[in-house]
Amino acid sequence: MEVLLPHSLDEALEIKAEHPEAVPLSGGTDLMVEMNFGRVRPPAIVDLSRVAELTTWREENGHAFLGSGVTYTTIVREMQAYEPLVQASRSVGSPQIRNRGTVGGNLGTASPAGDALPVLAAYDAEIVLRSRARGERSLPWNLFLTGPKKTATAPDELIIGARWRRLRGPGSFSKIGTRNAMVIAVAGLCLVIDEEHRRVNVALGSVGPTILRATQAEERVSAALASSGTWDDRSAPLNPQWIDEFAELVATAAQPLDDVRGTAAYRRHGCRVLSRRALGWALSERRLPTWL
Ligand SMILES: Cc1cc2nc3c(=O)[nH]c(=O)nc-3n(C[C@H](O)[C@H](O)[C@H](O)COP(=O)(O)OP(=O)(O)OC[C@H]3O[C@@H](n4cnc5c(N)ncnc54)[C@H](O)[C@@H]3O)c2cc1C
């Protein structure tokens, strides 16, 4: 097997143009597992770990850009303003996995259980791809993730990163698993409040073939916050009946299956629990806004 070691993004794109069959490797925490189990045996690997351009994040024009090679450890250390992303990153694997694993790799694997993905979905992120022949293009997250472990990345393209509009408002990521650490989510949920547009966004992981948005729940709860005056008066309470309805609509948005990690019924119940908690946390944080 050939291992190609580009030292710049141009060089990496050049390699990908000439060897579209070469499989990219960022942290290797998914790819090397697949290779160790003999499930994949690529003819060539293009190791992106020396491509410095992919390992940074920045804020520009009200947007955040996260390079595909930024590790979870860096996110936890540097991106405190993006609390749901930090919470998701902190929940990934062990310190060793977080030191190597990247959001670009999570996107590349496109598992419905990828913990960074519900956060990017709730942020309405675009995924930035680049090839030598066609340059850069951006796809909304839901057009990038085309199915379970499938993405819209062309053979000569690399994932450059993810970009999203900075939201003003509280939010969280939480997941249910069989234990507190080193666990693949049985259900995961990210809820973010967009104060500017008076919207609540909710994305679900591990409860469908790919990441899902609970759009009906989002619309109903955003409208409920308006009718109860809570958008203007952060201390105005939300009728508990609305919270019940919200949790039920989130559970309805799930498309879970029974598998070794949990039953469909348990996953749906998990969505109810996670959504109710996440909404409760966000509403109490709105009353004590540290994010302003
Ligand atoms: C012990 C263990 C625990 C784990 N726990 C979790 C967990 O709790 N939550 C979770 O979400 N995941 C978990 N994972 C999975 C893995 O760590 C994550 O999916 C991680 O984000 C993968 O990133 P990576 O950089 O290591 O990807 P890699 O293994 O390098 O790549 C993964 C895939 O993405 C492709 N790829 C990588 N970079 C690019 C690029 N720039 N352009 C195009 N394609 C690219 C690769 O070709 C490959 O198909 C765990 C893995 C292990 C081994």
Ligand as a Chemical Component Dictionary entry (heavy atoms), coordinates in Angstrom:
data_LIG
# 
_chem_comp.id                   LIG 
_chem_comp.type                 NON-POLYMER 
_chem_comp.pdbx_formal_charge   0 
_chem_comp.three_letter_code    LIG 
# 
loop_
_chem_comp_atom.comp_id 
_chem_comp_atom.atom_id 
_chem_comp_atom.alt_atom_id 
_chem_comp_atom.type_symbol 
_chem_comp_atom.charge 
_chem_comp_atom.model_Cartn_x 
_chem_comp_atom.model_Cartn_y 
_chem_comp_atom.model_Cartn_z 
_chem_comp_atom.pdbx_ordinal 
LIG C1  C1  C 0 -12.037 3.813  20.819 1  
LIG C2  C2  C 0 -12.826 4.731  19.926 2  
LIG C3  C3  C 0 -13.829 5.504  20.481 3  
LIG C4  C4  C 0 -14.589 6.364  19.671 4  
LIG N1  N1  N 0 -15.570 7.126  20.247 5  
LIG C5  C5  C 0 -16.317 7.945  19.477 6  
LIG C6  C6  C 0 -17.352 8.735  20.062 7  
LIG O1  O1  O 0 -17.604 8.708  21.265 8  
LIG N2  N2  N 0 -18.057 9.552  19.225 9  
LIG C7  C7  C 0 -17.805 9.631  17.893 10 
LIG O2  O2  O 0 -18.475 10.393 17.186 11 
LIG N3  N3  N 0 -16.829 8.888  17.319 12 
LIG C8  C8  C 0 -16.083 8.071  18.070 13 
LIG N4  N4  N 0 -15.096 7.299  17.495 14 
LIG C9  C9  C 0 -14.893 7.384  16.053 15 
LIG C10 C10 C 0 -13.834 8.419  15.587 16 
LIG O3  O3  O 0 -12.932 8.726  16.618 17 
LIG C11 C11 C 0 -14.506 9.712  15.088 18 
LIG O4  O4  O 0 -15.424 9.442  14.065 19 
LIG C12 C12 C 0 -13.463 10.721 14.593 20 
LIG O5  O5  O 0 -14.105 11.965 14.403 21 
LIG C13 C13 C 0 -12.777 10.298 13.310 22 
LIG O6  O6  O 0 -11.832 11.294 12.983 23 
LIG P1  P1  P 0 -10.390 10.914 12.393 24 
LIG O7  O7  O 0 -9.703  12.179 12.109 25 
LIG O8  O8  O 0 -9.695  9.955  13.257 26 
LIG O9  O9  O 0 -10.881 10.198 11.047 27 
LIG P2  P2  P 0 -10.081 9.182  10.100 28 
LIG O10 O10 O 0 -10.118 7.822  10.686 29 
LIG O11 O11 O 0 -8.772  9.737  9.706  30 
LIG O12 O12 O 0 -11.038 9.235  8.821  31 
LIG C14 C14 C 0 -12.384 8.813  8.909  32 
LIG C15 C15 C 0 -13.018 8.845  7.516  33 
LIG O13 O13 O 0 -13.066 10.167 7.017  34 
LIG C16 C16 C 0 -12.312 10.284 5.811  35 
LIG N5  N5  N 0 -11.620 11.577 5.882  36 
LIG C17 C17 C 0 -10.869 12.032 6.908  37 
LIG N6  N6  N 0 -10.456 13.282 6.664  38 
LIG C18 C18 C 0 -10.949 13.624 5.440  39 
LIG C19 C19 C 0 -10.851 14.784 4.621  40 
LIG N7  N7  N 0 -10.196 15.900 5.028  41 
LIG N8  N8  N 0 -11.471 14.780 3.411  42 
LIG C20 C20 C 0 -12.156 13.678 2.984  43 
LIG N9  N9  N 0 -12.299 12.557 3.731  44 
LIG C21 C21 C 0 -11.691 12.532 4.939  45 
LIG C22 C22 C 0 -11.357 9.098  5.802  46 
LIG O14 O14 O 0 -10.984 8.718  4.488  47 
LIG C23 C23 C 0 -12.213 8.040  6.484  48 
LIG O15 O15 O 0 -13.124 7.488  5.574  49 
LIG C24 C24 C 0 -14.318 6.436  18.280 50 
LIG C25 C25 C 0 -13.287 5.682  17.725 51 
LIG C26 C26 C 0 -12.545 4.828  18.535 52 
LIG C27 C27 C 0 -11.446 3.999  17.928 53 
# 
loop_
_chem_comp_bond.comp_id 
_chem_comp_bond.atom_id_1 
_chem_comp_bond.atom_id_2 
_chem_comp_bond.value_order 
_chem_comp_bond.pdbx_ordinal 
LIG C1  C2  SING 1  
LIG C2  C3  SING 2  
LIG C2  C26 DOUB 3  
LIG C3  C4  DOUB 4  
LIG C4  N1  SING 5  
LIG C4  C24 SING 6  
LIG N1  C5  DOUB 7  
LIG C5  C6  SING 8  
LIG C5  C8  SING 9  
LIG C6  O1  DOUB 10 
LIG C6  N2  SING 11 
LIG N2  C7  SING 12 
LIG C7  O2  DOUB 13 
LIG C7  N3  SING 14 
LIG N3  C8  DOUB 15 
LIG C8  N4  SING 16 
LIG N4  C9  SING 17 
LIG N4  C24 SING 18 
LIG C9  C10 SING 19 
LIG C10 O3  SING 20 
LIG C10 C11 SING 21 
LIG C11 O4  SING 22 
LIG C11 C12 SING 23 
LIG C12 O5  SING 24 
LIG C12 C13 SING 25 
LIG C13 O6  SING 26 
LIG O6  P1  SING 27 
LIG P1  O7  DOUB 28 
LIG P1  O8  SING 29 
LIG P1  O9  SING 30 
LIG O9  P2  SING 31 
LIG P2  O10 DOUB 32 
LIG P2  O11 SING 33 
LIG P2  O12 SING 34 
LIG O12 C14 SING 35 
LIG C14 C15 SING 36 
LIG C15 O13 SING 37 
LIG C15 C23 SING 38 
LIG O13 C16 SING 39 
LIG C16 N5  SING 40 
LIG C16 C22 SING 41 
LIG N5  C17 SING 42 
LIG N5  C21 SING 43 
LIG C17 N6  DOUB 44 
LIG N6  C18 SING 45 
LIG C18 C19 SING 46 
LIG C18 C21 DOUB 47 
LIG C19 N7  SING 48 
LIG C19 N8  DOUB 49 
LIG N8  C20 SING 50 
LIG C20 N9  DOUB 51 
LIG N9  C21 SING 52 
LIG C22 O14 SING 53 
LIG C22 C23 SING 54 
LIG C23 O15 SING 55 
LIG C24 C25 DOUB 56 
LIG C25 C26 SING 57 
LIG C26 C27 SING 58 
# 
